[in-house]
C-alpha cells in the first residue's frame, strides 16, 4: 500500500514535456511521414520501428532502479526507449497524474494505486486478452485480487503486508529472554510485553504519526476486518455512507481503537507524536530505539541500507481483541498495492504493444525480477521467481501468506482517493488528544456521509 503512502524520501520532480508531446496519438510528424516517398519514406519507415514510451512512477523511492531497468531493456531492445516521469513520495502524485491526463499528454505506462486506476478506468487499456497469460505466471488468486469491478485493467507486480514489525534484539533485551512471536495472540499479551520493555528503560513501540499511516494503514483496517470477503467490506462502507453504522458500536472499530490507545501509551514519540519523520522513525527502530514498529515491509527500503542496524526482524499481526480466535488477531494485512496500467486515451497501438511487451519482460525476466526483488527489496506475487529477496520483512510476510493468514485489504481499491488524508487528519487529532473516541467516530462518519450517493 505504501509505495505511494509509506515513505518520506526527497525525490526531485522532473518531467520532459517535449517527449510527452511526441508520445500522443496523431503525432503530426509520423502522420506526415506516411505520405513521404523516396529517401524520406525510407527514413520514416525506419523511424516508425522506434517506439518511445513514458513511465509515470508513484513508487518514488525506487525511481533510480526503474531508470536502470529502462536502460537495460533499451540495450536488449534498441527500438524501444522508455523515459521516467518521477513523482516525489507522498506529495502531489495524483495531481501530477491528473494534470498530464488533462493536458492530453498522459504517460504510456503508469505505476499507480489500484484505486486510482479504477477511478480513471475509461482512460486505460482493457487487458482482458492478457489475463490468461498472467494467471499462469502469478500465484493463485493474484489476478483475481487485481481485478477492478471485474475488469483486468492493471498488472500486479508487488505484494505487500503490514502489521507490528519487531526488532528481535530490542525485544529480547527488553523482556530479558527469548522472544516467541507466536506467544502474542491477544491485546493483553502485547501489553504484557510492552510493560516489560518499558520497565527495562526501552521504548516499546514506534507509532508513525503521518496521515497516511494513521488513516490508511491503521484506521483503514476497520473496513477490511468486517469480513474476509471484499464484497462484504464494500457493503459495510456503503452502510457508512448511508449513516447506518455507529462506529462506537462496531467491535472491529472499538477493538482497533483500544489497541491504538495501547500503542499511543507506549509510543516512543509520545512527547511529539506528529513529527512523522519516516526515515528517522525507521532508522531508530532498525537500531533498537524501539522494539516494535507499526509499519509495513516497504520500510526495508530504508532499513536494509542502514549501517549499524540490527540484523533480526520479523512481523506480528496487530491484535485487536483478547479473543485469539477473532479475525485479525492471527493475520497480517496484505495486498497488491500497485498495478501497471497502459494508457488508452492518447497512446498509439504501437506504443500499447511495446508497453505490453515491456511489462511482461519486467515481471517475468531475470533482469526485471532482480530489479524488483533484489534491488527494490519487494515481494512479487509470481510463481517462477529467478531472484532472491533480501527484504527480511517481506520474507516474514510471505510466511503468513503461505499459511493463508492474511487480511485482504482489497476494499481500499474502491475507496475515495482522499479517504486516508481526511480520516488520517481525524486520527491525528485523536493521537494528540484534541478529540475523544466519540469525536473521532463522528468525524469519520461525517466524512463517509459526505459521499452518500456517490
N, C-alpha and C positions, 0 to 999 in steps of 0.2 A: 504494500500500500504506500510505503513511503520511499519509493524512489522519487515520487514528487514531493511528499509531505514530510519526509523524515531526515532532513539534513540542513546544515547551515553553512555550507561551503560558499566561498565567494567566487563566482564564475562570471567572466565578462560576457556581455551580450553582444554578439556580432552577427550581422545579417548582410549578406551580399545581395543587394536588391537587383543588381543587373542580371545576375544569374537566375534569380527567381522569375524575372520577366521573361527570360528566354525559355522557361520551362512550361509556360502556359500553352493551352490549346490555341490553335490558329496562329502559330508563330509565323509572322509575315515573311521572314527570310526563307523559312522552309517551304512555305506555300509558293513563293515566287520561284524558288529553285526548281520546283517540279515542272515549270514551264520552260526552263532553260534548255538549250541544245548544245551540242558540240562539247568543247572542253569544259565549259561552265556546267553542263549537265553531268559530265563525268565527276567533277569535283563535288557537285551536290549529292550525287548518288553515294559517293564515299562518305560525305558528311552525315548522310541520313543513317549510316550504320552506327554513328556515335550517339550515345544517349546520355543526357545529363539529368541526374536525379538530385533532389534536395531532401534532406532528412531533418525533420523537426523533433528535437530531443528534449523531453522533460525529465530524463534521468541525468540531471546536470552534473552530478558528482562523478560520472564516468564519461564525460564529453571526450576527453583525450583518448580513451580506449576505443570509442567509436571511430574517431578520426583515423587512428592507426588501422582499424579494421577496414575502413573505406579505402585506404591506400593499398592494403594487401589485396583487396578484391579487384582494384583497378589494375594491379600488376598481373593478375591472373585473367582479367577481362578488360583489356585496354580500351575497348569501345565504350565502357561504362564509367562515368565519372560521378562521384557522389559528394555533395557538399553538405556540411553540417550547419544547421541553424540552431545554435545553442540557446538555452534559457538559464537564468540564474535559479538556484534552488530556492523554493518557497516564495518566489517573487514574480508576479505578473506573467506567469506562464500561460494561463488561459487567455488573458487579454492579448498576449502576443499571437497566439494561435488564431483568435477571433479577428485580429487586425489583418493578418495575412489572408485569411479567408475572405474578409470583406473587401480587401483591395484587389481581389482577383488573382493573387499570387500565392496560393496555398502550396505547402510542401508536398512533394510527391509521396513521401513516406512519413508517417508520424508515429512517434512512440508516446502514446497518451494513456491516461487512465481510461478504463473501460466505460465509466460513466460519461466521459466527455465524448467518446466515440458514439455512444448511444444517443446523446443529445444532438449530435450532428450527423446522424446516420445517413441522411439523404445525400451527404457530400462524400461518402466513402464507397468504395467498390465492394460489391457483394462477392464474397469469397466462397460461396457455396460450391463451385466447381473444384475448389482446392480442399474441401472438407475431408473427404475420404483419405487423401494423402496424409493430412496432418493427424487424423485419427490413428493411422498406422504408425506414425512417428512418435506420438506422445503417450504418456501414461494413461491408463483407463480413466475416463471422466474428465480429462483435461480440456478437451474441446467442448464438451457439454458445459463445463464451468465458464467457458469463454463466450458462449452464445449470448446475444443481447436481444431480448424479445424473440428468441428463436432463430435469429439470423447470425450467420458467421461473417462478421464484419472485421474482426481483428484476430491476429495470430498470437497466441500466448508465447512468451519466451522466458519468463521468470516465474518463480513460485516463492512466496514469502510468508513468513509466520512471525507472530509476536506473542509476548507474554511477559513473565518475570525472568529476565536474564539473571544469571548468578555468576559471581566470581568465586570459584571454589576455595581458593586460598583465604580470601577475606571472610567467607562464611565459616570455614573451619577454625580459623583463628578466633573468630567471634564467639563461636559456640564451644570452643575448647575440645574439639574432637572431630571424628569423621562425619561428613555430611552425606546423608542418603536422600536424594531428591524425592524418592517415592514416599518418604515419610510425611511430606506436605500434601495432605488431602483436603484440608479444610482451612477456613479463615483462622480459627483458633490455633491450628498447627503453625500457621505462618506467624501469627503474633507471638507465640512462644519463642520462636527463633529470633524474631526482631528484638524481643526483650533481652535475650541473652547477648545478642550482638551489641545492643546499646549499653548494657552493663559492662561490656568489655572495653568501652570507650570508642567504639567504631560507629559509623553511621550505618544503619540497617539498609536503607533503600534510597535510590536516586529517582525522583519524580520530575520529569521534564515538564516545564510549565508552558510550553508553546501551545497555541490554539489547536494546531493540527494533531498534536499528541493527545490533548485532553478531549477535543471534540470528536475526532475521527476514531482514534485507536481506543480510547478509554470509554467515553460515553457511547460511542458507536457500537460497542458490544451489546448495548441494550436491544438494538434492532436485530442482531444476529443470534442472540441467546433465546429468543422466544420459541424457536423451533429449529430442528436440524434441516428443515426444508426452506429454501429461499422463497418459494411462493407464499408460504405461511408468514414469513417475516415481512414480505411486501404487503400482505393484508394488514399486518399489525401497524405498519407505517400509515396505511390509508386510514385506519381507525384513529391514529393520532391526528391526522389532518382533519378528520371529521369531528374531533372533540369527544370521541368515545372512550378515550383512555385517560385514567388518572394515574400518572406515573408513581405517585406516592403509595399507590395500592398495588403496583406491579412488582412481583417478587424479584424479577431479574434486575430491574432498576434499583430497588431498595438494597438488594444484595450487593450489587456493584458499588453503590454509594457507601454502604457500610465498610466495604473493603477499601474504598477510596479514602475514607476517614482514617483508616489504619495507615495507609501509605502516607497520608498528609501528616499524621502524628509523628512518624519516624523518618520523615523526609530529610535527606542530607542538605537540602536547600530551603528548609522551612523558614530561615531568617529572611530570605529574599526569594520566594518561590517562583516569581515571574521573570527572573533573569533570563531563563531559557536560552542558554548558550549551549547548543548541541555538541559542538566539538569539545568544549570543556567538560560537560556532563559525561560524555562518552569516555574521554580520556581519564577523568577521575575515577570512574567505575573500573576502567581497564587496569588501573594501577592500585585498586583496592581501597579507594577513599569511601566507597560504599559497597556493601556486599551484594545487593540486588539492584536491578535497574528495570523499570517498566519501559520496554522498548522492543524493537524487532531485530531480526537477523541482518537487516540492512546496515546496522551500526558497525558491522565488521569492516565496512569501507573506511571507517576512522580507526577503529580499534586494531585491526590487523596490521596497520602500518606503523603503529607507535613503538618507539624504542622504550625499553624499560617496563613494558606492560607485563601483566601476569600471563600464564600460559593456559590455564584450565578454566573453561567457561561452559555454561550449559543453559538450559531454559526450563522453566516450570510453567504449568498452567496457572493462571491467576484465579485463586479460589474465591468464589462469590457467595459461599454459604458454609454452614457447618454440617451439611449432609454430603458425605463423599460421593453419593450417587447422583447428585444434581448435575444436570448437563452444564458443562463449563468448568467444573472443578478438576476434571482429568484431561481436558482438551486445550490445545493451543489454537489461537486464531490463525487462519490460513486462507490465502487467496492467490490468484494470478493477477497481480495488480496492474500490470502494464500490458498493452497489446500493440502490435504493429499493424497499422491500417494503411490503405493505399487510397490516395485522392481519386475521386471520380467526377470532380467538378471542372477541372481545368487540365489535368494531365492527359497526354496522348496515349493511344493504345500501345505504342512502342514503349513509352515510359512505364505504363502499367505492367507490361510483360517483363520488362527489365527489373522492375521493383519486386515482382513475384519471385523471380529467379534469385535476386539478391537476398531476400528474406529467407528463402529456403536454404540457401548456402549458409547464411549466418547462423541458423538454428541447428543445422544438421552436419556441417563440415567440421573437421578437426580444428581448423583455424578459428571458425566462428565460436565453437563451443569453448575453446581455450580462452578466448577473449572474454566471454560471458562468465564462465565458471571460475577460471583461474585468475584472470586479470581484474574482472569486476567483483569477484568473490560472491557470485549469486548462484542460486539453485535454478535448475531448469526442469520443467515437467516432461522431460523426454526420456525415451527408453534407452537408446543406444548412445550413451554418453562416452565421448572419447577424451575427456579431460577430467582431472580430479579436483574436487573442490577444496580450497584452502580455508573456506569460511566455516570456522568451528561452530558458529551459531546456526547457520543454515543446515549443517550436518545434524545438529541436535534436533532441529525442527523436523528434519526428514525422518527421524526415528518415530516421531509421533504420527507422521503421515503414513508410514508403513503399517502402523498399528491401527490406523483409522481413527485416531484420537485427535480430531480436528473440529474446530468451529468454522463452518463455511460462512464467510462474511460477504458472500456474493450479493447480498441485498444492497450493499453500498453502490453497486453499479447503477441502481435505479433511483438513487437519492439526488436531490438538487445539488448543484455544484458548490453552493455556499453553505451546505449544512454543517460542515466541520468548523468553518470560521465563525458562523453565527452562534452555534451552540457551544463552541470552544470558548468564546468570549464569556458566556454564562458560567462555564466551568471555571474559568479563571477567577471570576467574582467569588465563586464558592470556595475556591482554593485559598483565597486571601481573607475570607470571612466577611465579604461585603454583602452576601445574601446567604440565607439559610437553605436547608433542604427543600422546604416548601417553595421558596422563592426560585430556586434553581428549576424545580419541576415546572413551575408556572412559566418561566421564560422559555424553556424547551417546548412546552406545549403550545405556547403562543407562536413560537416560530413555525411549528408544523401546521397550526391552524391557518397561518398566512398562506399556506399552499393548498388550502381546501379547494377542490375542484380542478386542480392543475395536474 
